[in-house]
Amino acid sequence: MTTTITPTATRTTSRAAGVGLWTLQVLLAAVYAFSAYGKLTAEAQNVAGFEAMGLGAPGMYIIGLLELAGAIAMFVPVLTGLAATCFVALMIGAVTLTWMVGGGALVAIPATVGVVAAVVAWGRRDSTRRLVARLSR
């Protein structure tokens, strides 16, 4: 008896991975859009937090704009991998600053978001490679 592997099994796995990545992308977009809103509207808690970190209002607005741009990029397939990679870098900074300001358990929030961003960045690495190749021509 000969066993053959059907293409359907491969497609199902790829489809499940694609659905999983899109789900994480929507989740990241929601998290970053919500976070950006608080920064761009200068909510008191955000203003106080950025003052405590020494970044002030300019830092708050810059990070808010970066978060909003990244949230939008989660829905642009050619930009998703790059945006997720940038989110990883942003979350490394957020973890570091949160830790330095004495965040303790609060470090878990940016760390978790960073891990989700890393999963998306890894899953979309081929689109990032294609984008970099296209831009380097």
C-alpha positions as CSV (number, residue, x, y, z in Angstrom):
1,M,0.0,0.0,0.0
2,T,1.4,3.4,-1.0
3,T,0.7,6.5,1.2
4,T,0.5,9.8,-0.5
5,I,0.3,13.2,1.0
6,T,-2.5,15.3,-0.4
7,P,-2.0,19.0,-1.2
8,T,-5.2,19.7,0.9
9,A,-3.3,19.0,4.2
10,T,-0.6,21.5,3.3
11,R,-3.2,24.1,2.2
12,T,-5.2,23.6,5.4
13,T,-2.1,24.2,7.5
14,S,-1.1,27.3,5.5
15,R,-4.7,28.6,5.6
16,A,-4.8,28.1,9.4
17,A,-1.5,30.0,9.8
18,G,-2.7,32.8,7.6
19,V,-5.9,33.1,9.6
20,G,-3.9,33.1,12.8
21,L,-1.6,35.8,11.6
22,W,-4.4,38.0,10.4
23,T,-6.1,37.5,13.8
24,L,-2.9,38.6,15.6
25,Q,-2.6,41.6,13.1
26,V,-6.1,42.8,13.9
27,L,-5.3,42.4,17.6
28,L,-2.1,44.4,17.3
29,A,-3.9,47.1,15.3
30,A,-6.5,47.4,18.0
31,V,-4.0,47.6,20.8
32,Y,-1.8,50.2,19.0
33,A,-4.8,52.3,17.8
34,F,-6.2,52.4,21.4
35,S,-2.7,53.2,22.8
36,A,-2.2,55.9,20.1
37,Y,-5.5,57.5,20.9
38,G,-4.5,58.2,24.5
39,K,-1.2,59.7,23.5
40,L,-2.5,61.8,20.6
41,T,-5.4,63.2,22.8
42,A,-2.9,63.9,25.6
43,E,-4.8,61.9,28.3
44,A,-3.6,62.9,31.7
45,Q,-2.2,59.4,32.5
46,N,-0.1,59.4,29.3
47,V,1.2,62.9,29.9
48,A,2.3,62.0,33.4
49,G,3.9,58.8,32.3
50,F,5.9,60.4,29.5
51,E,7.0,63.2,31.9
52,A,8.1,60.6,34.4
53,M,10.1,58.8,31.6
54,G,11.7,62.1,30.6
55,L,10.2,62.1,27.1
56,G,7.7,64.8,27.6
57,A,4.9,65.8,25.3
58,P,7.0,65.6,22.1
59,G,8.0,62.0,22.8
60,M,4.4,61.2,23.6
61,Y,3.1,62.6,20.3
62,I,5.9,61.0,18.2
63,I,5.2,57.5,19.7
64,G,1.5,58.0,19.3
65,L,2.0,58.8,15.6
66,L,4.2,55.8,15.2
67,E,1.7,53.5,16.9
68,L,-1.1,54.9,14.7
69,A,0.9,54.4,11.5
70,G,1.8,50.9,12.6
71,A,-1.8,50.1,13.4
72,I,-2.8,51.1,9.9
73,A,0.1,49.2,8.3
74,M,-1.3,46.0,9.9
75,F,-3.9,46.1,7.2
76,V,-1.5,46.7,4.3
77,P,-0.1,43.3,3.4
78,V,3.2,44.7,1.9
79,L,3.9,46.7,5.1
80,T,2.7,44.3,7.8
81,G,6.0,42.4,8.3
82,L,8.0,45.6,8.5
83,A,5.5,47.3,10.8
84,A,5.5,44.3,13.1
85,T,9.3,44.4,13.2
86,C,9.2,48.0,14.1
87,F,6.7,47.2,16.8
88,V,9.2,44.7,18.3
89,A,11.8,47.5,18.5
90,L,9.3,49.9,20.0
91,M,8.3,47.3,22.6
92,I,11.9,46.6,23.5
93,G,12.2,50.3,24.3
94,A,8.9,50.3,26.2
95,V,9.9,47.3,28.3
96,T,13.3,49.0,29.1
97,L,11.7,52.3,30.0
98,T,8.9,50.7,32.0
99,W,11.5,48.7,33.9
100,M,13.7,51.8,34.5
101,V,10.8,53.9,35.8
102,G,10.0,51.1,38.3
103,G,7.1,49.4,36.4
104,G,7.7,46.0,38.0
105,A,4.7,43.9,36.9
106,L,3.7,46.6,34.3
107,V,6.6,45.3,32.2
108,A,4.5,42.3,31.3
109,I,2.2,44.4,29.2
110,P,4.7,45.7,26.6
111,A,6.6,42.4,26.8
112,T,3.5,40.5,25.8
113,V,2.6,42.9,23.0
114,G,6.2,42.6,21.9
115,V,6.0,38.8,21.7
116,V,2.8,39.0,19.6
117,A,4.5,41.5,17.3
118,A,7.5,39.2,17.0
119,V,5.2,36.3,16.0
120,V,3.6,38.5,13.3
121,A,7.0,39.8,12.1
122,W,8.3,36.2,11.8
123,G,5.2,35.0,10.1
124,R,5.3,37.9,7.6
125,R,9.1,37.8,7.1
126,D,8.8,36.9,3.4
127,S,6.8,40.0,2.7
128,T,9.4,42.1,4.5
129,R,12.1,40.5,2.4
130,R,10.2,41.3,-0.8
131,L,9.7,44.9,0.3
132,V,13.3,45.4,1.2
133,A,14.4,43.9,-2.2
134,R,11.9,46.1,-4.1
135,L,13.2,49.2,-2.3
136,S,16.8,48.4,-2.8
137,R,16.5,48.2,-6.6
